[in-house]
Amino acid sequence: MSTYSFVVYGKPEPAGSKKGFPIKRPGGATGVAIVDANPKAKGWQRAVSEEARQTVLPALAGLLTGALAVTMRFYVQRPQGHYGSGKNAGVVKRSSPARPTTKPDVLKLARGVEDACTSVIWGDDAQIVSETLEKHYGARPRVEVEIVELEQANERVSA
C-alpha cells in the first residue's frame, strides 16, 4: 500500500457543470461542443495537473491502475466580514463560522481535482473507491491531496 501526496496553492475552483451545444458542419456532419460553466476551472486544473506531474509522477512507474482512497482538504480565504475592525482588525469574530458553508460546494471542488489527475496520476477517477473531502478556512488558499493505493493492479500503464 503506497501513499502519495501533493499541495497546490491558489484559489480552488470548482469544475462547473458541462453544457453541450450541437454544431453543424459543412456537408451535413454534426458534432457537439462541450463547454464548462466555470471558465476559471481550466487554469486551476492545469495547476493541479502540473503539480501532480512534478510531485507524484516521478515516484510512479506509470499510472495508478488499482483501487484508490483519496483525501482532499480544500482551504479557502475567510471573508473580510468575519474579522473585527479597529483594534480587533485581524481577529476573527466569535459569530463567524468555524468552517465555510458557502459555495462552491466541496463535491464540485473535488471534481476539478479528480479530472485534473486523470491520465496524470490515475487512469480513471472511477478507481477512487473511498474519498474524504474537507473544506476549511486558511490563510493561504490551497488543496492538499493524499492518494493511497489500496490495491495494485498487475501492471502499471504508461503515463
C-alpha positions in Angstrom: 0.0 0.0 0.0 1.7 3.2 -1.2 0.8 6.8 -0.3 1.4 9.9 -2.5 0.6 13.5 -1.6 0.9 17.0 -3.1 -0.3 20.5 -2.3 -1.5 23.1 -4.9 -1.5 26.7 -3.8 -4.1 29.1 -5.2 -7.8 29.6 -5.1 -9.5 26.2 -5.6 -12.0 26.4 -8.4 -15.0 24.1 -8.9 -15.4 22.1 -12.0 -18.7 23.6 -13.2 -21.5 21.7 -14.9 -20.8 20.8 -18.5 -23.0 22.1 -21.3 -23.2 20.6 -24.8 -24.1 22.6 -27.9 -24.8 21.0 -31.3 -22.5 22.0 -34.1 -23.5 21.8 -37.8 -20.6 21.3 -40.2 -20.4 21.7 -43.9 -21.6 18.7 -45.8 -24.2 17.9 -43.2 -21.9 16.5 -40.5 -22.9 17.3 -36.9 -21.0 17.3 -33.7 -21.2 18.6 -30.1 -19.2 21.3 -28.4 -18.7 20.8 -24.7 -18.3 24.0 -22.6 -17.5 24.2 -18.9 -19.7 26.6 -17.0 -16.7 27.9 -15.0 -14.1 29.4 -17.2 -11.6 29.6 -14.3 -11.7 25.9 -13.8 -9.3 25.2 -16.7 -6.4 27.3 -15.1 -6.9 25.6 -11.7 -7.0 22.2 -13.3 -3.8 23.0 -15.2 -2.1 24.0 -11.9 -3.3 20.8 -10.2 -2.1 18.6 -13.1 1.3 20.3 -13.2 1.9 19.9 -9.5 0.8 16.3 -9.6 3.0 15.7 -12.6 6.0 17.2 -10.9 5.5 15.8 -7.4 3.9 12.4 -7.7 4.6 11.2 -11.2 8.3 10.8 -10.7 7.6 8.3 -7.9 5.4 6.2 -10.1 6.3 3.6 -12.8 3.2 4.6 -14.8 -0.4 5.5 -14.0 -2.0 4.0 -10.8 -4.5 1.4 -12.0 -5.9 -0.2 -8.8 -8.4 0.9 -6.2 -7.6 4.2 -4.5 -8.5 6.1 -1.4 -8.2 9.9 -1.8 -8.4 12.7 0.7 -8.7 16.3 -0.4 -8.5 19.2 2.0 -9.6 22.5 0.5 -8.6 25.8 2.2 -10.4 28.9 1.2 -9.9 32.5 2.3 -12.1 33.8 5.2 -14.3 36.7 4.1 -13.3 40.2 5.4 -16.7 40.4 7.2 -15.6 37.6 9.6 -13.0 39.9 11.1 -13.4 42.7 13.6 -12.5 46.3 13.0 -10.3 48.9 14.7 -8.2 47.4 17.4 -9.8 44.0 16.6 -8.8 44.1 12.9 -7.3 40.7 12.1 -9.2 38.9 14.9 -12.0 36.5 13.8 -15.4 37.5 15.3 -17.0 34.9 17.7 -20.1 34.9 15.5 -18.1 33.8 12.4 -18.5 30.2 11.4 -15.5 27.8 12.0 -15.9 26.2 8.6 -17.0 27.5 5.2 -20.6 26.6 4.4 -21.0 28.7 1.3 -20.4 28.0 -2.4 -18.5 26.4 -4.0 -19.6 23.0 -2.6 -16.8 20.5 -1.8 -18.1 18.0 -4.4 -17.6 20.4 -7.3 -14.1 21.3 -5.9 -13.2 17.6 -5.8 -14.5 17.0 -9.3 -12.0 19.6 -10.6 -9.1 17.9 -8.9 -10.3 14.4 -9.9 -10.4 15.5 -13.6 -7.0 17.1 -13.4 -5.4 13.9 -12.0 -7.0 11.6 -14.6 -4.3 10.4 -17.1 -1.7 12.1 -14.9 -1.8 10.0 -11.6 -4.6 7.5 -12.3 -6.2 6.2 -15.4 -9.8 6.9 -14.4 -11.4 8.6 -11.5 -13.7 5.6 -11.2 -10.7 3.9 -9.4 -11.5 6.1 -6.4 -13.4 3.8 -4.0 -13.0 5.9 -0.9 -12.9 9.7 -0.8 -12.7 12.1 2.1 -13.4 15.7 1.3 -13.0 18.7 3.7 -13.4 22.4 3.3 -11.6 24.7 5.8 -10.7 28.4 6.2 -7.0 29.0 5.8 -4.7 32.0 5.4 -3.3 30.6 2.1 -5.9 29.1 -0.3 -4.9 25.6 -1.5 -5.8 22.0 -1.8 -3.9 19.2 0.0 -4.3 15.8 -1.8 -3.4 12.4 -0.4 -3.7 9.3 -2.5 -3.5 5.8 -1.0 -3.1 2.9 -3.4 -5.4 0.3 -1.7 -4.6 -2.4 -4.2 -2.2 -2.5 -7.1 -3.3 -3.8 -10.4 -1.0 -6.4 -12.1 0.9 -3.8 -14.1 1.1 0.0 -14.5 0.0 1.8 -17.6 2.5 4.3 -19.1 1.5 7.9 -18.5 
